[in-house]
Amino acid sequence: MGSIASRVAVVGHALLTVMMSIAATTAYGQAGGANGGAAASGAAKEPDAGVGSYSVVVTLVEASAATHLLNPAPTVSVEHASKQEPKDSMGVLEVAPEMAIEGLGKPRYVCVPAVPRDHGCEAVDRCMLTVRDPNKVEYHVLNHGAAVQLKVNVLVHDVLPVSREGAKTVWRAGDVIFISASKATPAARIVSTVVVGEWNHEAIVFEVGKPLPEKAQTALEDLGVKQDLGDKVLYSFRVKTPRK
């Protein structure tokens, strides 16, 4: 009986040793796997930083928020007339394109007699002024007396070029990029759409819709796509790979 007990103890000890060995091996393998995963993660490639970046700058003409009276005031010259032969004067006053008409001031006009003692302003029967568009005021004057000048008070905005730059986008070699150029409208007079960027440490600037300048050709290939989208035109380019 003692011999059997002794043998059981020996087998049990051996089995325990094997199990401890397996556990140790498993733990080592898990630790190695974790370390290997960390090493693999550390060896992962960094995201492609690209060969540069660019943004699109759109310059358009906009009316300023503030208004002011046009100076000098546009003038309507009214000729001498009489009660027997009143005179109708009609025409259009034009404002320079650097201005945009907001409306008419108060008073709408100031009358200046050609000869003060003739009291011509008292003989102005009617003066109708109508803003026809951002640069034109139509007038219709009826008088029956001496000649006068009507200085029209026109409220205008200054029209100025304003540039807006879009978000920067990364250039990656081989990528096809699309750039749209908005068309000019009466409400938005587009001056230019320009790409401003850096490719392979070289400055790249060109106006969309025009042939690529020589320097821009080192960075981009014009794919010749020109798609009319109604309010804008779409152009496409392929980013070149820098020479090593």
Secondary structure, DSSP 8 states (H G I E B T S, - for coil): -HHHHHHHHHHHHHHHHHHHHHHHHHHHHHHHHHHHHHHHHHHS------SEEEEEEEEEEEEEEEEEE-SS--EEEE----SSS-EEEEEEEE--TTEEEEEEEEEEEEEEESSGGG-GGGGEEEEEEEEEETTEEEEEEEE-SS-EEEEEEEEEEEEEEEEEE---EEE-TT-EEEEEEE---SS-EEEEEEEEEEETTEEEEEETTS---HHHHTTEEEEEEEEE-SSEEEEEEEE-----
